[in-house]
Amino acid sequence: ARAEEARAEEARAEEAACAEARSCDASRHAEEACKRAEERKQAANERVDRAKHAEEEARKRAEEALRHAEEARNRAEERTQAANDRVDRAKHEEEEARKRAE
């Protein structure tokens, strides 16, 4: 009976050792999966940061292009006004010359 009890105790010890080994193995796999998940999260965060930076740069370029377009429009309006002023002066001078000629 003692031999049988010893064998049973040995079997329980072996099973406990196997369970502990399985637990350690599962823990190691979980740690590895956690590490991979953390790496994926970090890579995603880096992609988000790059996208935000690119968006900010695009916004700045768009604002700069808009500013240049507004400046060009203002210059065109100034040239148009100057041309209109010259036309008005020429018409006035022509009218004055016509009156003097009469």
C-alpha positions in Angstrom: 0.0 0.0 0.0 2.9 2.3 0.8 4.4 1.7 -2.6 1.1 2.4 -4.2 0.7 5.6 -2.1 4.3 6.6 -3.1 3.5 6.0 -6.8 0.3 8.1 -6.4 2.3 10.8 -4.6 4.9 10.7 -7.4 2.2 10.9 -10.1 0.6 13.9 -8.3 4.0 15.6 -8.0 4.7 14.9 -11.7 1.3 16.3 -12.7 1.9 19.4 -10.5 5.2 19.9 -12.2 3.7 19.5 -15.6 0.9 21.9 -14.7 3.4 24.4 -13.5 5.4 24.0 -16.7 2.2 24.5 -18.8 1.4 27.6 -16.7 4.9 29.0 -17.2 4.7 28.2 -20.9 1.3 29.9 -21.1 2.6 32.9 -19.2 5.6 33.2 -21.5 3.2 33.1 -24.5 1.0 35.7 -22.9 4.0 37.9 -22.3 5.2 37.6 -25.9 1.7 38.4 -27.1 1.6 41.4 -24.9 4.9 42.6 -26.1 3.8 42.2 -29.8 0.6 44.1 -29.0 2.6 46.9 -27.4 4.9 47.0 -30.4 1.8 47.3 -32.7 0.3 50.0 -30.5 3.6 51.9 -30.6 3.8 51.6 -34.4 0.2 52.8 -34.7 0.9 55.8 -32.4 3.9 56.6 -34.6 1.8 56.5 -37.7 -0.8 58.8 -36.1 2.0 61.2 -35.1 3.3 61.2 -38.7 -0.2 61.7 -40.1 -0.8 64.6 -37.7 2.5 66.2 -38.7 1.7 65.8 -42.4 -1.7 67.3 -41.9 -0.2 70.3 -40.1 2.3 70.8 -42.8 -0.4 70.6 -45.5 -2.5 73.1 -43.6 0.4 75.5 -43.4 1.1 75.1 -47.1 -2.6 75.7 -47.9 -2.6 78.8 -45.7 0.6 80.1 -47.5 -0.9 79.4 -50.9 -4.1 81.3 -49.9 -2.1 84.2 -48.6 -0.1 84.4 -51.9 -3.4 84.2 -53.9 -4.9 87.0 -51.9 -1.8 89.1 -52.4 -1.9 88.5 -56.1 -5.6 89.4 -56.2 -4.9 92.6 -54.3 -2.1 93.5 -56.8 -4.4 92.8 -59.7 -7.1 95.0 -58.2 -4.5 97.8 -57.7 -3.4 97.5 -61.3 -7.0 97.5 -62.5 -7.7 100.6 -60.4 -4.6 102.4 -61.7 -5.6 101.5 -65.3 -9.1 102.8 -64.7 -7.7 106.0 -63.2 -5.5 106.5 -66.3 -8.5 106.0 -68.6 -10.5 108.5 -66.5 -7.7 111.1 -66.8 -7.3 110.5 -70.5 -11.1 111.0 -71.0 -11.0 114.2 -68.9 -7.9 115.5 -70.8 -9.6 114.7 -74.1 -12.8 116.5 -73.0 -10.7 119.5 -71.9 -8.9 119.5 -75.2 -12.2 119.3 -77.1 -13.6 122.2 -75.1 -10.4 124.3 -75.8 -10.6 123.5 -79.5 -14.2 124.8 -79.7 
